[in-house]
Amino acid sequence: MKNSSPSNAEIVAAFERIKAVGGSEGDISTVLRGVMGHFLFRLSYLLDDPSLTDPELCASTKWGLYEENGEDKPIRRLGCMHELVFSTDPEFSGY
């Protein structure tokens, strides 16, 4: 498997192959929703990762999820957002 993103033609071809062997559009949608859920979980976990220990990276990089005021200024850091990812989609609330 290559590491680059697939082209639109490759995505359509994969979709057609899945349908050709009996996979439904609902099956494909379920897989894609699951993949996106795991992506959001991992991304939000990374943003809240307390184990970042590289001093140089910590000194030069600040990231996170924040609540903002009306002037687009951060007022409160939102932690543990990864714990909410699967509870936002009823189909995946059992994860």
Secondary structure, DSSP 8 states (H G I E B T S, - for coil): --SS---HHHHHHHHHHHHHTT--HHHHHHHHHHHHHHHHHHHHHHHT-TT---HHHHHH-----EEE-TTS-EEEE---GGGGTGGGSGGGTT-
